[in-house]
């Protein structure tokens, strides 16, 4: 099997490269492959059996004033990859987001729940899902994820550890719920899906369990050997940003069961392993 990774220099892209070590892989950064260039995408995909699309416009707040730029990458770029994958007879495994939902649910969102994004970023990712499935219905795998953290690149866990080194206390919102997801776990799950005979469609690539950002921050502090009481709760109203955030981002995992594949493990277990593997050692307050 020949694998292509787009967005290969990002946090998830680098973990995908790690889990694919020893296999025939082409890893292209955003600078090396502009997914908005259909001809370049067609040439890059040709000769591959599986395409992992980790390329995305992820600046959520900036997308509010640059929606066209976000749409070009998240929607049209994803469609380009789907068209090219179909022509090459390849599977496309493309990463989407919890932001395709409004976030006003009280139970985990099912894979077939209606898309209803509340910000520009979510609209562009929802459009990307629809365009990809339309272009390559038998070979497109949409994997929605959320609350990602990992060894490579900035993320919430690293931010908490950095703040811990300079602040006695930190305040974190306690009214947004989701599933902290380690990119190393997600990369393994994506490969498991791609190598399986599972049906195409939508899957939710998030850790099991749920918490708030406040709960996540306290767990980070505790795993780092810091006093979790230093993390203080607040509300989203105190942190107004250009793009509205979903209050409830918990995703259901029924599609994995239907495909005969295991769900991802509990977020606390994954975070513990991240610390055991020294994933945050470049942070001054990290686990020593």
Wavefront OBJ file of the C-alpha trace (Angstrom):
o trace
v 0.000 0.000 0.000
v 1.174 3.503 -0.829
v 0.116 6.310 1.492
v -0.014 10.072 0.980
v -0.222 12.555 3.859
v -1.178 16.153 3.151
v -0.526 18.745 5.840
v 2.283 16.459 6.951
v 4.199 19.057 8.960
v 1.349 19.751 11.381
v 0.719 18.212 14.789
v -1.407 15.358 13.453
v 0.574 15.040 10.227
v 3.776 14.355 12.108
v 2.114 11.690 14.245
v 0.721 10.101 11.072
v 4.257 9.918 9.734
v 5.324 8.188 12.946
v 2.624 5.479 12.808
v 3.362 4.906 9.114
v 7.099 4.444 9.675
v 8.370 1.538 7.634
v 5.635 1.836 5.014
v 5.715 3.477 1.600
v 4.712 7.045 2.431
v 4.736 10.410 0.682
v 4.489 13.193 3.276
v 3.766 16.657 1.893
v 3.534 19.832 3.943
v 1.177 22.638 3.027
v 4.137 24.449 1.450
v 4.860 21.388 -0.686
v 1.267 20.779 -1.781
v -1.346 23.497 -2.106
v -4.588 21.543 -1.911
v -6.435 24.390 -3.619
v -4.457 23.635 -6.814
v -6.452 20.868 -8.492
v -3.748 19.929 -10.986
v -1.093 19.725 -8.276
v -3.408 17.611 -6.146
v -4.150 15.230 -9.006
v -0.456 14.721 -9.657
v 0.330 14.219 -5.961
v -2.442 11.670 -5.390
v -1.660 9.623 -8.498
v 0.001 6.334 -7.609
v -1.236 6.218 -4.013
v -3.773 3.887 -2.442
v -4.712 5.879 0.658
v -4.724 9.640 1.173
v -4.754 11.160 4.648
v -5.830 14.787 4.481
v -4.502 16.663 7.506
v -4.251 19.946 5.603
v -6.640 22.621 6.844
v -7.225 26.285 7.529
v -7.518 26.037 11.315
v -7.427 29.672 12.440
v -10.958 29.679 13.788
v -11.162 33.367 14.722
v -9.462 34.582 11.554
v -11.948 32.611 9.467
v -14.687 35.001 10.576
v -13.122 37.741 8.445
v -11.373 35.467 5.906
v -14.052 32.898 5.170
v -13.200 32.753 1.459
v -9.620 31.765 2.269
v -10.807 29.136 4.749
v -13.352 27.823 2.237
v -10.677 27.459 -0.431
v -8.653 25.099 1.761
v -11.286 23.374 3.888
v -13.984 22.940 1.259
v -12.503 23.203 -2.239
v -9.178 21.666 -1.200
v -10.947 18.677 0.306
v -13.074 18.321 -2.820
v -9.917 18.392 -4.964
v -8.466 15.530 -2.958
v -11.693 13.539 -3.240
v -11.821 14.015 -7.009
v -8.176 12.978 -7.343
v -8.585 9.989 -5.015
v -11.546 8.726 -7.026
v -9.565 9.045 -10.263
v -6.653 7.153 -8.697
v -8.851 4.477 -7.133
v -7.671 5.532 -3.671
v -9.355 5.964 -0.320
v -9.536 9.478 1.115
v -9.415 9.800 4.899
v -10.037 13.475 5.622
v -10.105 15.224 8.980
v -13.127 17.270 9.972
v -14.322 18.835 13.203
v -16.942 19.022 15.934
v -17.489 22.600 14.738
v -19.843 21.305 12.037
v -22.377 21.193 14.900
v -23.981 24.093 16.732
v -23.072 22.690 20.129
v -26.474 22.977 21.787
v -27.066 19.247 22.273
v -27.305 17.449 25.609
v -26.226 14.003 24.392
v -23.319 12.970 22.162
v -23.745 13.901 18.509
v -24.310 10.883 16.290
v -22.358 10.553 13.072
v -25.521 11.160 11.051
v -26.676 14.209 13.041
v -27.528 17.199 10.865
v -24.705 19.650 10.297
v -25.477 23.044 11.808
v -22.260 25.093 12.244
v -22.323 28.330 14.207
v -19.150 29.963 12.855
v -17.310 30.469 9.573
v -14.711 27.789 10.224
v -17.453 25.253 10.897
v -19.270 26.238 7.715
v -16.165 25.661 5.605
v -15.486 22.273 7.177
v -19.121 21.216 6.766
v -18.933 22.205 3.105
v -15.758 20.160 2.740
v -17.519 17.092 4.104
v -20.404 17.470 1.699
v -18.228 18.119 -1.346
v -15.900 15.200 -0.629
v -18.707 12.708 -0.119
v -20.397 13.924 -3.302
v -17.188 13.649 -5.330
v -16.087 10.223 -4.016
v -18.963 8.600 -2.112
v -17.580 5.058 -2.089
v -14.095 5.993 -0.950
v -14.340 9.014 1.359
v -13.946 8.637 5.116
v -14.822 11.762 7.103
v -13.215 11.634 10.551
v -14.412 14.404 12.852
v -12.150 15.191 15.755
v -11.884 17.835 18.458
v -9.793 19.283 21.276
v -6.540 17.988 19.823
v -3.248 18.101 21.685
v 0.067 16.468 20.911
v 3.822 16.577 21.022
v 4.333 18.553 17.843
v 2.957 22.073 17.730
v 1.054 24.460 20.001
v -2.024 23.202 21.838
v -4.062 23.656 25.008
v -2.046 21.276 27.195
v 1.226 22.999 26.335
v -0.356 26.407 26.894
v -1.478 25.390 30.379
v 2.027 24.219 31.286
v 3.573 27.403 29.930
v 1.176 29.549 31.947
v 1.847 27.454 35.034
v 5.481 28.523 34.866
v 4.616 32.227 35.032
v 1.245 32.454 36.817
v 0.221 31.357 40.280
v -3.306 30.666 39.041
v -4.950 30.302 35.633
v -8.633 30.718 34.790
v -10.241 28.316 32.335
v -13.805 28.072 31.034
v -15.959 25.443 32.673
v -19.048 25.714 30.450
v -17.749 24.046 27.272
v -17.713 20.234 27.160
v -15.706 18.017 24.859
v -13.248 15.170 24.487
v -9.517 15.963 24.732
v -7.871 13.849 22.035
v -4.190 12.966 21.749
v -2.985 13.159 18.155
v -0.840 10.038 18.590
v -4.001 8.072 19.397
v -5.887 9.681 16.533
v -3.130 8.834 14.052
v -3.280 5.166 15.079
v -7.065 5.189 14.749
v -6.895 6.742 11.281
v -4.489 4.067 10.105
v -6.658 1.354 11.639
v -9.631 2.717 9.703
v -7.738 3.107 6.427
v -6.353 -0.432 6.579
v -9.766 -1.949 7.365
v -12.643 -2.942 5.135
v -14.968 -0.522 6.941
v -17.630 1.215 4.898
v -16.999 4.758 3.750
v -18.810 7.564 5.554
v -18.531 9.575 8.757
v -16.597 8.504 11.860
v -15.910 10.411 15.068
v -12.232 10.361 15.979
v -12.299 11.583 19.558
v -11.278 10.028 22.843
v -13.825 8.331 25.051
v -15.182 10.164 28.078
v -15.777 13.886 28.353
v -14.839 16.922 30.418
v -14.685 20.700 30.280
v -11.660 22.829 29.425
v -11.434 23.498 33.164
v -11.410 19.772 33.904
v -8.828 19.178 31.194
v -6.584 21.901 32.592
v -6.784 20.501 36.119
v -5.837 17.050 34.848
v -2.854 18.538 32.990
v -1.695 20.261 36.179
v -2.095 17.094 38.235
v -0.199 14.943 35.718
v 2.588 17.533 35.720
v 2.917 17.280 39.498
v 1.352 20.704 40.011
v -1.469 21.710 42.345
v -4.714 21.440 40.313
v -6.307 23.972 42.671
v -4.256 26.602 40.834
v -6.750 26.222 37.967
v -9.812 28.382 38.561
v -13.147 28.082 36.681
v -14.741 30.851 34.653
v -17.367 31.181 31.920
v -17.208 31.703 28.183
v -18.742 35.138 28.699
v -15.423 36.206 30.215
v -13.486 35.129 27.104
v -15.351 36.650 24.165
v -13.690 35.861 20.835
v -14.603 36.686 17.218
v -15.866 33.160 16.504
v -18.489 31.570 18.736
v -17.492 28.197 20.190
v -19.829 25.218 20.625
v -20.798 24.740 24.243
v -21.182 20.987 23.756
v -18.732 19.150 21.507
v -19.143 15.558 22.673
v -19.256 13.150 19.724
v -20.748 9.670 19.627
v -18.792 6.635 18.413
v -21.374 4.200 17.092
v -19.777 4.009 13.623
v -16.696 2.285 15.071
v -18.890 -0.408 16.615
v -20.751 -0.889 13.344
v -17.443 -1.269 11.506
v -16.124 -3.766 14.048
v -13.342 -1.409 15.105
v -12.465 -0.376 18.673
v -13.260 3.082 19.976
v -10.456 5.306 21.153
v -9.559 5.025 24.830
v -10.527 7.378 27.645
v -8.949 10.821 27.424
v -7.413 10.559 30.907
v -5.587 7.356 30.016
v -4.232 8.948 26.836
v -3.086 12.082 28.673
v -1.291 9.957 31.252
v 0.634 8.196 28.481
v 1.462 11.521 26.832
v 3.157 12.583 30.066
v 4.842 9.198 30.418
v 6.279 9.645 26.924
v 7.547 13.141 27.814
v 5.415 14.705 25.084
v 5.502 18.089 26.829
v 9.138 18.223 27.890
v 9.758 21.444 25.968
v 7.486 23.239 28.442
v 9.091 24.766 31.565
v 6.458 23.395 33.926
v 6.227 20.001 32.303
v 6.603 16.680 34.052
v 10.221 16.226 35.118
l 1 2 3 4 5 6 7 8 9 10 11 12 13 14 15 16 17 18 19 20 21 22 23 24 25 26 27 28 29 30 31 32 33 34 35 36 37 38 39 40 41 42 43 44 45 46 47 48 49 50 51 52 53 54 55 56 57 58 59 60 61 62 63 64 65 66 67 68 69 70 71 72 73 74 75 76 77 78 79 80 81 82 83 84 85 86 87 88 89 90 91 92 93 94 95 96 97 98 99 100 101 102 103 104 105 106 107 108 109 110 111 112 113 114 115 116 117 118 119 120 121 122 123 124 125 126 127 128 129 130 131 132 133 134 135 136 137 138 139 140 141 142 143 144 145 146 147 148 149 150 151 152 153 154 155 156 157 158 159 160 161 162 163 164 165 166 167 168 169 170 171 172 173 174 175 176 177 178 179 180 181 182 183 184 185 186 187 188 189 190 191 192 193 194 195 196 197 198 199 200 201 202 203 204 205 206 207 208 209 210 211 212 213 214 215 216 217 218 219 220 221 222 223 224 225 226 227 228 229 230 231 232 233 234 235 236 237 238 239 240 241 242 243 244 245 246 247 248 249 250 251 252 253 254 255 256 257 258 259 260 261 262 263 264 265 266 267 268 269 270 271 272 273 274 275 276 277 278 279 280 281 282 283 284 285 286 287 288
